[in-house]
């Protein structure tokens, strides 16, 4: 059974693991079940084939930090288990509307870069300026620190070039792109032949959507998908969100950026409308700067905190399970005591009523209270 309030199948139950299971336990359970139900071992067995598919779907969700987090929060409907990446260009109006709605609901939907943009990047990378029947977009050369604003159509791209020196790379470089309209976009870097080397997706914050691509001379961490920090306060869940907030926090792995001139683009990833953005390319301050030290210290502490939470999750869930059982027992005790007290009081009332029935022939008597000072006259006021 899926958790109450969360729709769809229970992937933990399908794999036969607890909700507190770590990735090693999930992987081990999947391997065991996949071998048992594999179609090659069960030729012609449709039930085994269906079970194999179900087990594989469960593993595809629970082994992926993003999908697992969405599943834990929203159930199967929110895990995009079998969605894969989507080419928005191939979708009709209804498909784009569906994608827009589930994205707005907070469920990340992976999208592909259109073939037209990829082909354009390859032509530009190879220095081709004219192709019959194909319009090659213009490329703008950028200066460090220059702020550029633009509006790019959905599933289209604005191309830029930036020249990076060895001295720049020693300090570190960053590409900052922001949309105050909270539009969805990607920063995409290409190699000399126009093949994709790095992609940074925009992330939504309270005031804007923003993508920051860092190539820095120190090991940094990346948090791929974030959730509102206020959700960490929701401790009533079987697995509180605080245990999931760092699921995608990991070492940032970027392709090596060598000195030279590099081609990249801002890709409009909205479902319907164009994307308005502001772009800046910056050479970072020196790695010895206080802000860099603060970043490194905070990120290392967060990495340690992630490990601590992974260990503490099982302990917490076990304690919570005992607490829930104790709470349920106490609630049952409260209910039983309340019923018994009410039953006792009712019985005493009945006890008195039934005992009084045998005296129904005895006439009732009324006695009034007499005031001793009544009718003593005026002088009684001075008797004290």
N, C-alpha and C positions, 0 to 999 in steps of 0.2 A: 504493500500500500504506500502511496506517496504521502508526504506530510500533509496534515490538514491545512487547507488554504492554498496548497501548491498543486497545480494540475499536472497530469501525465503520469508516466511510469516512475517507479522507484529504482533508479539506476544502482543505488547501493545494494538493494535487495537482489537485483538481478545478478550482480557480481558476488553476492554473499558476503559483503563486508559491512562493518559498522560505518556510520557517518564520520567517525573520528579517524578512519583508516588513513595512513600516509600513502605516498605515491608508490613505495615499495610493495605494500600490501595490496594495493589496487592492481598493480602490474602483475603480481604473482597470481592473484585470483583470476585475472583475465586470461593469462597463459594457460592455467589449468582448465578453465571452461572452454577456451577456444580449441584446445587440443581434443577435448572430449566431444565437442559438437562440430568439429571441422567437417565440411562436406566431403573431403577426400576420405575421411574415415567412416562416413555414413552415406555412401552412394545411394541416391534415390530416396533418401529419408527427408521428406519436406519439413517435418517437425524439427529435426536437428538443424537443417539449413536456416529455418526461421529463428531458432534459438541462437545460432551462431551470429546471425545478423543483429539480434537484440543485444547480445553480449558485446559485440564489436561497437555498436552505437553507444552503449553505456560507457565503455572504456574510452571512446573518442571524446566524450564529454568530461569524464572525471579525471582524465590524464592531462587535460588542457586547463591551465589555471584560470583563463578568462571564462571558458565555458562552464567550468566547475563552479566558479563563483556565481555566475548567472543562474545556474541550476539550483545551487543552495539557496539563493535568494528568491527565485521565482518559479522553480520547478521546471519541468521539461519544456513548457511553452517559452521560457525565457532563456534556454540554453543554446538555441540555434544549433542543435546537435548535428543536423544533416544539411545545414544551409550552405556551407562552403563559401567561396568568394563569388561575388555577383558582378557580372558585366552590366552596369546600369544602362548602357547604350542599347542593349538587346531587349530591355524590358519595355512593355507598353505602359500606358498611363496608369492602369490599375496596379501593375507590378511596382512602379515607382512610388505610388501612393502607399502601398503596403510597406515597402521598405522605409519610407519616410516616417510612417506611424510607429513602427517598432524601434526605429532609431530614436525617435522622440521619447519613447517609453524608457530609454536608458539601456537598450539591448544593442551592443555593438554589432553592426553588420559589415563584414569584410567586403570590400569592393575592388574590382580589378581596374587597372589603368587601361583605357581604350587602345585598341590596336592602332588607330589613327595617330595618337600621341606618340606611341612607341616607334612607329614608322618614321614620324617626323624627327624624333630624336636621333634615329640611326642615320638619316640623311644629313642632318646638321653635323653630327659627329664625324661623318666622312667628308664633310666639306662640300656636299652637293648643294647647289643653289637652285637648280631647276629640274623638275620631274614632270613630264607630260601627264596631265590629268590629276596632279596632286599639288596642292598649295602648301609650300614650305613656309612655316611661320617665321616671323622675324625674331632675332635674338638681341637682347640689350646687354651691353657691357656695364657692369656695376663697379662702383668705387666703394672701398671700405668705409662704413659709417653712413653711406648714402641711404636715405629713406625714400622708398618708392611705393606709391599707392597705385592700385589697379583694380579692375573688375574683369574677371575671367568667366567665360560661359561655363555652364556645367559640363563635365566630361570633356573639357578642353584644357589647354595649358598655355601659360606665359613662360617663355624661355629666357634664361639669363646666363651670363658668363661672369665668372669671378677668377682673378689670378691670385694664386696662393704661393707665397715664398716659403723657404725653409725657416726663416726667422718667424714668420706668421705661425707656422705649425709648432714651433718651440713654445710659444705663448699659448696657442690654442685658438681655434676659430669657431664661431657659432653663427648659424643662420636663424634669424628670428622672424617669424611671420605671424601676424595677428589679424583677426577679423572681429571688429566690434559688433558686427551683426550676427555673431555666433555661427558663421557659415562653416561648412565642412570642407576640408581641403587636405592636400598632401604636399610635402616638399620632396622632390624626387631628384637624385643625382644620377648622372650617366657617365660611363667611361668614354674613351676616345672613339669607340665604335657605336656609341649610342645605346649601349645595354645598361639596364638599371643596376646600380651598385648600392644605393642607400635610399630608404624611404622613411619619412617621418610623418605620421598621421597627426592631424590636429586633435587637440583635446579640449573639451568644454569646461569652462570655469564659470563663476557667477557673472562676470562682466563681459567675457569675450571667449572666443575659441582661439587657440594658440598652438603653434608647432615650433619647437626649438630643436634644431639639429646641432649637436656638439661634436667636435673633433678636438679633443683636449689631451694634454700630455700627462694625464693622471687617470687612474682607474675610477670611473664614475659608475653610478647605478642609474637604472631607468625604471620608472613605474609606468608600465604600458597603459593600464586602464585604472582610473581612480574612481572612488565612490565618495559621496559627501561625508566629511569627517563626523558629522552629527550622527551618522548611522552607527558609529562605534558604541554609542550609548545604549543601543538596543540589545540588552543582555538577556532578554526573555526568550530568544530563539534557542532551538536545540543546539545549533552551532552559531553563536553570535557573530555578526559581521566583522568584529575586530580580528577574528582569526583569518579572515579572507582579504583584508584590506592590503596586505603585503604579498598576496599570492603572485602577482606579476612583477614584484620588485626584484630585479636581478642585475648582474653586471651588464653594462651597455656595450654591446659588441658592434663596432662599426668597421666597415672596410677601410683599409689604409688609404689616407688621402695624401698623395704625393705632391711635391711642388709642381706648379704648372697652372694652366688655365682649365677651369672645370665648367662643364655644362650642367645646368640644373633647371628645374621648372617648378612653378606653383600650379598644381593641378586642381581644378574645381571639382569637388566631390559631392556637391549638393544633389538632391534628388530631382528638384524642379528648377530652382532659380540660379542665377549667376552668383559668383562669389566676389565680395569686396574685401580687399586685403591691404595690409601695409607690410612691406618687407625691408629688412635691414641685414647686412652682412657685417659682422664685427670681428676684429682681432681682440682676443681676450687680454685682460691685464695679466701681469706676470704670475706664475704659479705660486709664488711666495706671498701673494696678497692675503690679507686676513680673511676676506670673503671666501677664498678658495680653501683655506684651512678649515673654515667653519663648515663648508660643504662636505669636505672629506670626513671630518669628525662626525657630523650628523648622519652621513650616509653609512659610515661604518657601524654606528650605533643602531641604525635602522636594520642593517644586515644582521647584527647580533640579536636584535629584537625579533626579527623574523624567525630565526632559529629557536629562540626561547618560546615563541608562541607555538611553533610546530610541535615542540615537546610538551608544552603545557596544555595544548588542546585536548589530548586524550585524558589527561588528569582532570581537567575542568569538566569535560563531558561526563566522565565517570562520577565525579562529585555531584554534578547537576542531576544526573540520573538518580542518585541516592537521595538528593534533596527533593526532587520531584516525587519520588516514592514516599518519602517521609511527609511531604506536604499533603499528598493525596490521602495518606493514612490519617493525618491530623484533621483534614477536611471531613473525612468520613466520621472521625470521632466527634467533631463539632456537630455534624448533622445528627449522629446517633444520640448524643447527649441532649441536644435540643428536643428531639422527638420524645426521648424518655422523660424529660422534665415536663413537657406539655402533656404527655400521657399520664404522668403522676398527678399533676394538678387537676386534670380532668377526672381522674379516678377519685381524688379526694372530694371534689365537688359532688360527684355521683354518690360517694360514700355518705356524705352528709345528707344529701337529698333523699336517698333511699332509707336512711335511718330515721329521718323525720316523718316518713310516710305513715308509720305505725302510730303516730300521735296526731293524725289528722282530725280525730274526734275531739281533741282538747281545744277549747275556745281560745282565741287569741286575746291578749290583754295589752292595753296601751297605758303607758305611764307618762304623765307630764311632769316637767320640772317646775317646782314652786320657788319663787324668789322670796327668801327669808325677809327681806327688807320691804316687801310689798305691803301697803296699807298701814305703815307705822306712822304716817303723818309727817307734818312739817318738822317736828322736834327730832325726828330720827336723823336728821342731817347733822345735829350737834351732839350725837351720842358718843362720838369718838373722843 
